Amino acid sequence: MIVHRTMEVSQKKSTVTFKSLDGVIRTTDENGRTVSNSHTCSEMEKTIPLMLGVSKAVLDNVVFVHQEDSCWVLQEGAVLKTKFDAIFDSTKYAKALEAIKETKKRYANKVKDLKTDLALLLGHKHAANNFRRELDQVRPFP
């Protein structure tokens, strides 16, 4: 895979502006032919990690980490947790766990309500059976 990015820098009297333009990703297909795809900058930020099979966080914090920032694993707990959450994508896992807990809680409440209804209905059934027995005892046989 070859990535070609085009950038533009403009200098005015007091300011310098940087702008990323379109880029091209050139790959080789199964038949050995070169395939070129043009992408905008934001599309390339999503496409490259997908093509490499790793997340953007792994590329930024592990593969292409700058030498000055390579000691991030020795930083304080909150910063370290944030980096590991990004690398292992644990925010999705935490959200999924929260959703499971909410669903479990909702179903537990539903089960409790249904058990209450069942107890009430069993009471009604027992009373109906008693009334039926009394009625059978009072009725003359045909």
HELIX and SHEET records of a PDB file:
HELIX    1   1 CYS A   41  LEU A   52  1                                  12    
HELIX    2   2 LYS A   56  VAL A   58  1                                   3    
HELIX    3   3 LEU A   59  VAL A   63  3                                   5    
HELIX    4   4 GLN A   67  ASP A   69  5                                   3    
HELIX    5   5 TRP A   72  LEU A   74  5                                   3    
HELIX    6   6 GLY A   77  PHE A   88  1                                  12    
HELIX    7   7 SER A   90  VAL A  138  1                                  49    
SHEET    1   A 3 ILE A   2  GLN A  11  0                                        
SHEET    2   A 3 VAL A  16  THR A  28 -1                                        
SHEET    3   A 3 THR A  34  HIS A  39 -1                                        
END                                                                             
